[in-house]
């Protein structure tokens, strides 16, 4: 199956594309795009990989579902397209960055600038039906994104994994903590941000680890 994904990822994930689950997933997603509104746009499904080749990954931020309202999802978890108001979780992320590293809240919620520096902004599920959170869960995407994490875990070291909330923590529970830094906290959503997201200092702790392992820190 010819999947349009960044070449370094295509090489490492090629074994997934001919598996039964992925072929069924592909048929489901094609049918959804044909008959209803789905986010992100089809050409942006694998956007996280396009901006962050396999060998360039320094940080993995795990999300759950794409945003499901207009102008939001564009294939990078927690990120919104230029000019779109910030969702509450993103507001809280920027507040923690400001408190942690002193960087002011930016004008844009487009996190492509992070992805281009080596932050893989990976949702567990890569598509969603408009206005319907979770509508493409348990269709196969989770198996595919597990394969992404497993491949990184097998071949790469000194990556920082940011696991916010119980869902991300379960998904990342097999990451080798001897060779990588795994940072866990509450999710930045308004429901949980005050229960451990604020004050987690994950952004400075990420950069401290990157510098200590001879890598360039992220300009958050």
Secondary structure in CASP SS format (residue, H / E / C, confidence):
PFRMAT SS
TARGET T0000
AUTHOR 0000-0000-0000
METHOD secondary structure of the structure
MODEL  1
X C 1.00
X C 1.00
X C 1.00
X C 1.00
X C 1.00
X C 1.00
X H 1.00
X H 1.00
X H 1.00
X H 1.00
X H 1.00
X H 1.00
X H 1.00
X H 1.00
X H 1.00
X H 1.00
X H 1.00
X C 1.00
X C 1.00
X H 1.00
X H 1.00
X H 1.00
X H 1.00
X H 1.00
X H 1.00
X H 1.00
X H 1.00
X H 1.00
X H 1.00
X H 1.00
X H 1.00
X H 1.00
X H 1.00
X H 1.00
X H 1.00
X C 1.00
X C 1.00
X E 1.00
X E 1.00
X C 1.00
X C 1.00
X H 1.00
X H 1.00
X H 1.00
X C 1.00
X C 1.00
X H 1.00
X H 1.00
X H 1.00
X H 1.00
X C 1.00
X C 1.00
X C 1.00
X H 1.00
X H 1.00
X H 1.00
X C 1.00
X C 1.00
X E 1.00
X E 1.00
X E 1.00
X E 1.00
X E 1.00
X C 1.00
X C 1.00
X C 1.00
X C 1.00
X C 1.00
X C 1.00
X C 1.00
X C 1.00
X C 1.00
X C 1.00
X C 1.00
X C 1.00
X C 1.00
X C 1.00
X C 1.00
X C 1.00
X C 1.00
X C 1.00
X C 1.00
X C 1.00
X C 1.00
X C 1.00
X C 1.00
X C 1.00
X H 1.00
X H 1.00
X H 1.00
X H 1.00
X H 1.00
X H 1.00
X H 1.00
X H 1.00
X H 1.00
X H 1.00
X H 1.00
X H 1.00
X H 1.00
X H 1.00
X C 1.00
X C 1.00
X C 1.00
X C 1.00
X C 1.00
X C 1.00
X C 1.00
X C 1.00
X C 1.00
X C 1.00
X H 1.00
X H 1.00
X H 1.00
X H 1.00
X C 1.00
X C 1.00
X C 1.00
X E 1.00
X E 1.00
X E 1.00
X E 1.00
X E 1.00
X C 1.00
X C 1.00
X C 1.00
X C 1.00
X E 1.00
X E 1.00
X C 1.00
X C 1.00
X C 1.00
X C 1.00
X C 1.00
X C 1.00
X C 1.00
X C 1.00
X C 1.00
X C 1.00
X C 1.00
X H 1.00
X H 1.00
X H 1.00
X H 1.00
X H 1.00
X H 1.00
X H 1.00
X H 1.00
X H 1.00
X H 1.00
X H 1.00
X H 1.00
X H 1.00
X H 1.00
X H 1.00
X C 1.00
X C 1.00
X C 1.00
X C 1.00
X E 1.00
X E 1.00
X E 1.00
X E 1.00
X E 1.00
X C 1.00
X H 1.00
X H 1.00
X H 1.00
X H 1.00
X H 1.00
X H 1.00
X C 1.00
X C 1.00
X C 1.00
X C 1.00
X C 1.00
X C 1.00
X C 1.00
X C 1.00
X C 1.00
X E 1.00
X E 1.00
X E 1.00
X E 1.00
X E 1.00
X C 1.00
X C 1.00
X C 1.00
X C 1.00
X C 1.00
X C 1.00
X C 1.00
X H 1.00
X H 1.00
X H 1.00
X C 1.00
X C 1.00
X C 1.00
X C 1.00
X C 1.00
X C 1.00
X H 1.00
X H 1.00
X H 1.00
X H 1.00
X H 1.00
X H 1.00
X H 1.00
X H 1.00
X H 1.00
X H 1.00
X H 1.00
X C 1.00
X C 1.00
X C 1.00
X C 1.00
X C 1.00
X C 1.00
X C 1.00
X C 1.00
END
